[in-house]
Amino acid sequence: MSAKKETTHIVTEGELVVYRRERSSIWQCRYKVGGVWQRASTKERKLKDAKEVAKELRITAEIRKRDNLPVITRKFRDVAKLAVQRMEQKLANGDGKVSYKDYIRIINEYLIPILGNRLITNIDSTALDYLDAERIRMMERAPSKSTMLSQNAALNMVLDEAVLRNFLTDLNRPKLEAKGRKSTRHPAFTLTEIQAVINNFEAWIERARNAHSKEMRQIMRDYSEMLIDTGARPGKELMNLKWKQIKFTMNPKQTHTGEFVVGDDGEKEEIVLTDLNRGVELIVTGKTGTREIVGRQPTVKVLERIARRMYGVRNNIIDPFKDVVTPNNDDFVLRTKEKKQDVSSAFQHMFERYLEEHNLLYDPKTEQNRVFYSFRHTYATLALTYDKVPIHTLSEQMGTSVQMIERHYSHLKVIEATEQLRGQETRRRIASTSTVEEIYQSAQAKKKAELLTRKPASKKASSKKDK
């Protein structure tokens, strides 16, 4: 048996030990309570004083255990970091929930800055009231009920960690309530407004000041048009989409018009319109996990545009992604040519400027500014109003519950439907015009139109003016 170091002293065999770490003048102690070893600092430099403090710590721990209280206390910050480590490890192992990423962000951005210096055993009603007040100050608004549910779930992860490590007991952990304000839908776009959003992109991109700005505008346009067409959640669902997660589909349909023309042989032939009905199936991962969503012809066109820009690919209409959508193509779809990190963080300010420039930012009905989420609500509104998509099908496509859709869109009164997610009517209405109403035109476009419509002065009038 090896000799004990001079910095280690047994106070009570098998129950209490005092020791000093290398390069430290402060004595630490280990003591056993309920068969479990605990560690604590005596905060003393003299061995005699350290032994007395160690004895007191062990007695205090025994009393706390008898009273059904946690044996030792820790600061909230320390326990929160342990909870984050546990969630990060589970995510790395592939068995963590998608929501863990949100919980980690909430813990680091709100819970640790606000509650970090408090003891985990002192998270009581007073501390929670302080948390509420500080959170509102940091967010500059009262959080919605859904936000509060996420915040509480993150806090519960920390409290669970405290109970697991015997820093807290189930009996004295605080009970959390979600008292946030009632959540409201972000303002949507009307059909005319969404046409203006789409039709203004081309000229706006051409007005970019340099190559980098132009590329960023192109990516934001691609991102926006895919959001409009799929109803995906803004953020990770599309920004983390890879080419290998795309499947091209085609379901040709013929429409008999009932109109006839006379052929070269003198026989009448009916005019039959053929729609290739091209689409894509996208595997996306987001707030509710991984799911498959449908992209229609507009998304196909966006992907063709990206493939040309990124790879120089110009495939035919029947097989547009032959050399791009492959099992080995691990590239992200929405990236710069250098394929750098997610660039969507720069989009929000750019998006606001774009909408403001075209008189589309402010929604007078809700008195709110529109955001990327407005595309998601526009998608749902148009799908229910024009395409008569069944509400259960829509919930699968959007990755949300039927109850959530009923709550936000029940005013549309179109629960019954006949068509699925092909969206022919919405596409027809959006594409019915390539012009932009004057109210949504940029200042540059209005000035250009004014110059084109201004009539040149007559020669006679010019002659008189010269005289």
C-alpha positions in Angstrom: 0.0 0.0 0.0 1.4 3.4 -1.0 2.1 6.0 1.7 -0.3 8.9 2.1 0.9 12.2 0.8 1.8 14.8 3.4 -0.9 17.0 1.9 -3.6 14.3 2.8 -4.8 13.8 6.4 -7.5 11.3 7.6 -9.7 12.9 10.2 -12.1 10.0 10.5 -11.3 6.7 8.9 -13.6 6.0 5.9 -15.6 9.1 6.6 -13.6 12.4 6.6 -10.4 13.4 4.8 -8.6 16.7 4.6 -6.3 17.3 1.7 -4.5 20.1 -0.3 -4.2 20.3 -4.0 -0.9 20.8 -5.7 0.0 24.5 -6.0 -2.8 25.5 -3.6 -2.6 26.7 0.0 -6.3 26.1 0.7 -7.3 22.8 2.4 -10.1 20.8 0.8 -12.1 18.0 2.4 -13.9 14.8 1.4 -16.7 13.4 3.6 -19.1 10.5 3.2 -22.9 11.0 3.9 -25.4 8.3 3.2 -22.7 6.2 1.6 -21.8 8.9 -1.0 -18.5 10.8 -0.9 -18.9 14.6 -1.2 -16.2 17.3 -1.8 -16.0 20.8 -0.5 -13.5 23.6 0.3 -12.7 24.5 3.9 -11.4 27.9 2.7 -8.7 27.6 5.5 -4.9 27.7 5.1 -4.1 26.3 8.5 -4.5 22.5 8.9 -5.9 22.7 12.4 -8.6 25.2 11.4 -9.4 23.2 8.2 -10.0 20.0 10.2 -12.5 21.8 12.4 -14.4 23.3 9.4 -14.4 19.9 7.7 -16.1 18.3 10.7 -18.7 21.1 10.7 -19.4 20.6 7.0 -19.9 16.9 7.5 -22.3 17.4 10.5 -24.2 20.1 8.5 -24.5 17.6 5.6 -25.9 14.9 7.9 -28.5 17.3 9.3 -29.6 18.3 5.7 -29.9 14.7 4.7 -32.0 13.9 7.8 -34.3 16.9 6.9 -34.6 15.6 3.3 -32.6 18.5 1.9 -29.7 18.3 -0.6 -26.5 17.3 1.1 -24.4 20.1 -0.5 -25.2 23.2 -2.5 -23.8 24.4 -5.8 -24.2 27.7 -7.8 -26.7 27.6 -10.5 -24.0 28.4 -13.1 -22.1 25.2 -12.3 -25.1 23.0 -12.5 -26.3 24.7 -15.7 -23.0 24.0 -17.3 -23.2 20.3 -16.3 -26.7 20.1 -17.9 -25.4 21.7 -21.1 -22.5 19.2 -21.2 -25.0 16.3 -20.8 -27.2 17.6 -23.6 -24.2 18.2 -25.9 -22.9 14.7 -25.3 -26.3 13.2 -26.2 -26.5 15.3 -29.3 -23.0 14.1 -30.3 -24.0 10.5 -29.6 -27.1 10.8 -31.9 -29.7 10.2 -29.1 -30.3 13.8 -28.1 -33.5 15.7 -28.9 -33.5 18.4 -31.6 -34.9 20.8 -28.9 -31.7 20.4 -26.9 -30.0 23.0 -29.1 -32.7 25.5 -28.2 -32.4 24.6 -24.5 -28.6 25.1 -24.6 -29.0 28.5 -26.3 -31.6 29.6 -23.6 -29.4 28.4 -20.8 -26.4 30.3 -22.1 -28.2 33.5 -23.2 -30.7 33.9 -20.4 -30.5 31.5 -17.4 -26.8 31.6 -16.6 -26.5 35.5 -17.0 -29.6 36.0 -14.8 -29.4 33.2 -12.2 -25.8 32.2 -12.5 -24.5 33.5 -9.1 -27.4 32.1 -7.1 -27.2 28.8 -5.3 -29.2 26.1 -7.0 -31.0 25.6 -3.6 -32.1 29.2 -3.7 -34.1 29.1 -6.9 -37.4 30.0 -5.3 -40.4 32.2 -6.2 -38.4 35.4 -5.6 -35.6 34.2 -7.9 -38.2 33.2 -10.6 -39.9 36.6 -10.4 -36.4 38.2 -10.9 -35.9 35.9 -13.8 -39.2 37.0 -15.4 -38.3 40.7 -15.0 -34.8 40.4 -16.3 -35.9 38.2 -19.2 -38.4 40.9 -20.3 -35.7 43.5 -20.1 -33.3 41.5 -22.2 -35.9 40.5 -24.8 -37.4 44.0 -24.8 -40.8 42.5 -24.8 -43.0 40.1 -22.8 -42.3 36.6 -24.1 -45.2 34.6 -25.6 -46.5 31.5 -23.9 -44.7 29.2 -26.4 -41.5 31.0 -25.6 -42.1 30.5 -21.9 -42.7 26.8 -22.4 -39.3 26.5 -24.1 -37.6 28.6 -21.3 -39.2 26.5 -18.6 -38.1 23.3 -20.4 -34.5 24.6 -20.4 -34.7 25.5 -16.7 -36.1 22.1 -15.9 -33.1 20.5 -17.6 -30.9 22.3 -15.1 -33.1 21.4 -12.2 -33.1 17.7 -13.3 -29.3 17.8 -13.3 -29.3 19.2 -9.8 -31.6 16.4 -8.5 -29.6 13.8 -10.4 -26.4 14.9 -8.6 -28.1 15.2 -5.2 -27.7 19.1 -5.2 -31.5 19.4 -5.0 -34.4 17.1 -4.1 -37.7 16.7 -5.9 -39.5 18.0 -2.8 -37.8 21.4 -2.8 -37.4 22.0 -6.5 -39.5 25.0 -7.7 -42.6 24.4 -9.8 -42.6 26.4 -13.1 -45.6 28.0 -14.8 -45.9 29.4 -18.3 -47.5 32.8 -17.8 -46.4 34.4 -21.1 -48.6 36.5 -23.3 -50.8 34.7 -25.8 -48.8 34.1 -29.0 -50.0 35.6 -32.2 -49.3 34.8 -35.9 -46.7 36.8 -37.7 -48.4 39.0 -40.3 -48.8 37.2 -43.7 -48.7 38.7 -47.2 -51.7 39.1 -49.4 -51.7 37.5 -52.9 -50.8 40.8 -54.5 -48.1 41.5 -52.0 -46.5 38.0 -52.5 -46.5 38.6 -56.2 -44.7 41.9 -55.6 -42.1 40.2 -53.3 -41.3 37.7 -56.1 -41.4 40.0 -59.1 -39.2 42.7 -57.5 -36.3 40.3 -56.8 -34.7 40.4 -60.3 -34.2 44.1 -60.5 -33.2 44.3 -56.8 -30.4 41.8 -57.4 -29.1 43.7 -60.4 -28.8 46.8 -58.3 -26.3 45.2 -56.0 -23.1 47.3 -55.5 -20.6 44.5 -55.9 -20.2 40.8 -56.7 -20.5 39.7 -53.0 -23.6 41.7 -52.4 -25.1 40.3 -55.6 -24.4 36.7 -54.5 -25.9 37.3 -51.1 -29.1 38.8 -52.7 -29.3 35.8 -55.0 -29.1 33.3 -52.1 -31.7 35.3 -50.2 -34.0 35.2 -53.2 -33.6 31.4 -53.5 -34.2 31.0 -49.8 -37.3 33.3 -49.8 -38.9 31.6 -52.9 -38.4 28.1 -51.3 -40.0 29.3 -48.1 -43.0 30.7 -50.0 -43.4 27.4 -52.0 -42.9 24.9 -49.2 -44.0 26.5 -45.9 -40.8 25.4 -44.2 -39.7 27.0 -41.0 -37.2 29.8 -41.6 -33.7 28.9 -40.5 -32.3 25.4 -40.2 -34.9 23.5 -42.2 -33.8 24.9 -45.5 -30.4 26.4 -44.6 -29.1 22.9 -43.6 -30.6 21.2 -46.6 -28.0 19.2 -48.7 -28.3 18.1 -52.3 -28.2 14.4 -51.3 -31.5 15.0 -49.3 -33.4 16.0 -52.5 -35.4 13.6 -54.7 -36.8 14.9 -58.0 -40.3 13.8 -59.0 -42.5 14.2 -62.0 -46.2 13.3 -62.4 -47.4 14.4 -65.9 -51.0 15.4 -66.2 -53.1 16.2 -69.3 -56.0 18.6 -69.3 -58.6 18.4 -72.1 -59.6 21.9 -73.0 -62.7 21.0 -75.1 -61.3 23.2 -77.9 -60.4 21.8 -81.3 -58.2 22.7 -84.3 -58.2 21.4 -87.8 -55.1 19.4 -88.7 -53.3 19.1 -92.0 -55.4 16.1 -92.8 -58.6 18.0 -92.3 -59.5 16.2 -89.1 -60.4 18.0 -85.9 -57.9 17.6 -83.1 -58.7 18.5 -79.5 -56.2 20.9 -77.8 -54.7 19.0 -74.8 -52.5 20.8 -72.4 -49.7 18.7 -70.7 -48.3 19.7 -67.3 -45.1 17.7 -66.4 -46.0 18.5 -62.7 -42.4 18.6 -61.7 -41.6 18.6 -58.0 -39.1 17.6 -55.4 -39.2 15.8 -52.0 -36.9 17.4 -49.4 -35.7 15.8 -46.2 -35.4 18.6 -43.7 -34.5 18.7 -40.0 -35.8 21.3 -37.6 -37.7 22.1 -34.4 -39.9 18.9 -34.6 -37.2 16.6 -35.9 -36.7 15.2 -39.4 -39.5 15.0 -41.9 -40.1 15.0 -45.7 -41.7 18.0 -47.4 -42.9 18.7 -50.9 -41.5 21.3 -53.1 -43.4 22.2 -56.2 -42.5 23.7 -59.6 -41.2 27.0 -58.1 -38.8 25.1 -55.9 -37.6 23.1 -58.9 -36.9 26.3 -60.7 -35.0 27.7 -57.7 -32.8 24.5 -57.5 -32.1 24.6 -61.2 -31.0 28.2 -60.8 -28.7 27.3 -57.9 -27.3 24.3 -59.8 -26.4 26.6 -62.8 -24.8 29.2 -60.6 -22.9 26.8 -58.3 -21.9 23.9 -60.7 -22.6 25.3 -64.2 -25.1 22.4 -64.7 -27.6 22.8 -67.5 -29.6 19.6 -67.6 -32.7 19.0 -69.6 -36.2 19.6 -68.2 -36.9 15.9 -67.7 -33.8 15.2 -65.5 -32.6 18.6 -64.2 -30.4 17.4 -61.3 -28.8 14.3 -62.8 -25.2 15.3 -61.9 -26.0 17.2 -58.7 -28.5 15.2 -56.7 -26.3 12.2 -55.9 -25.8 10.2 -52.7 -22.3 11.5 -52.4 -23.0 15.2 -52.8 -22.7 16.4 -49.2 -22.8 20.1 -50.2 -25.4 22.4 -48.7 -27.8 23.9 -51.2 -28.1 27.5 -49.9 -24.4 28.6 -49.7 -22.0 30.9 -51.4 -19.7 29.4 -54.1 -17.0 29.0 -51.5 -19.5 26.8 -49.6 -18.9 28.6 -46.4 -21.0 28.5 -43.2 -24.7 29.3 -42.9 -25.1 32.9 -44.1 -28.7 33.4 -43.1 -27.7 35.5 -40.1 -27.1 38.3 -42.5 -30.5 37.9 -44.2 -32.8 39.4 -41.6 -31.5 43.0 -42.0 -31.2 42.5 -45.8 -34.8 41.2 -45.9 -36.1 44.2 -43.9 -34.4 46.6 -46.2 -35.8 44.8 -49.3 -39.3 44.9 -48.0 -39.1 48.5 -46.8 -37.7 49.6 -50.2 -40.8 48.1 -51.8 -43.4 49.3 -49.3 -44.0 45.7 -48.0 -42.4 45.7 -44.6 -45.3 47.1 -42.5 -48.6 45.2 -42.2 -51.3 47.8 -41.4 -53.8 45.1 -40.3 -51.6 43.7 -37.5 -49.4 46.8 -37.1 -46.4 44.6 -37.2 -43.3 44.4 -39.4 -43.1 41.3 -41.6 -40.3 38.7 -41.1 -39.3 35.5 -42.8 -41.9 33.6 -40.8 -44.5 35.7 -42.7 -43.8 33.4 -45.7 -44.8 30.4 -43.7 -48.1 31.9 -42.7 -48.7 33.1 -46.2 -48.1 29.5 -47.5 -50.6 28.1 -45.0 -53.2 30.8 -45.9 -52.9 30.3 -49.6 -52.9 26.5 -49.4 -56.1 26.5 -47.4 -57.8 29.3 -49.3 -57.0 28.4 -52.9 -55.6 24.8 -53.0 -58.0 23.4 -50.5 -55.3 21.3 -48.8 -56.6 19.1 -46.1 -55.6 20.4 -42.7 -54.1 17.0 -41.7 -51.9 17.0 -44.9 -50.9 20.6 -44.2 -49.8 19.8 -40.6 -47.5 17.0 -42.0 -46.0 19.3 -44.6 -45.4 22.2 -42.1 -44.3 20.0 -39.2 -46.9 21.3 -36.8 -50.0 20.1 -35.1 -53.5 20.1 -36.4 -54.5 22.0 -33.3 -52.0 24.7 -34.1 -53.3 25.1 -37.6 -56.9 25.2 -36.5 -56.1 27.8 -33.8 -54.3 30.1 -36.3 -56.3 29.6 -39.5 -59.8 28.5 -38.4 -61.1 31.9 -39.6 -60.5 30.6 -43.2 -63.2 28.0 -42.7 -61.8 25.6 -45.3 -61.1 22.4 -43.4 -62.5 20.2 -46.2 -60.4 19.9 -49.3 -60.0 18.0 -52.5 -56.4 18.7 -53.8 -53.3 17.7 -51.9 -50.0 19.6 -51.9 -49.7 20.2 -55.6 -50.8 23.8 -55.2 -51.8 24.4 -58.8 -54.2 27.2 -58.0 -51.8 29.1 -55.7 -49.1 28.8 -58.3 -51.4 30.0 -61.1 -52.5 33.0 -59.1 -49.0 34.0 -58.0 -47.6 33.6 -61.6 -50.6 35.3 -63.1 -48.7 38.6 -63.5 -45.1 39.6 -63.8 -45.8 43.3 -63.2 -45.6 45.0 -59.9 -48.2 47.5 -58.7 -46.9 51.0 -58.3 -47.2 51.0 -54.5 -44.7 48.2 -54.2 -42.2 49.5 -56.8 -38.8 50.8 -55.6 -37.9 54.4 -56.0 -35.4 53.5 -58.8 -38.1 51.5 -60.7 -40.6 54.4 -60.4 -38.0 56.9 -61.7 -37.2 54.6 -64.6 -40.9 54.2 -65.5 -41.4 58.0 -65.3 -38.5 58.6 -67.8 -39.9 56.0 -70.2 -43.4 57.5 -70.2 -42.3 61.1 -70.5 -43.1 62.4 -74.0 -40.3 64.3 -75.8 -40.9 68.0 -76.5 -41.9 68.8 -80.1 -39.5 70.6 -82.5 -41.8 73.7 -82.6 -41.9 74.0 -78.9 -38.1 73.6 -78.7 -37.7 76.3 -81.4 -39.8 78.8 -79.4 -37.8 78.0 -76.3 -34.5 78.7 -78.1 -35.8 82.1 -79.3 
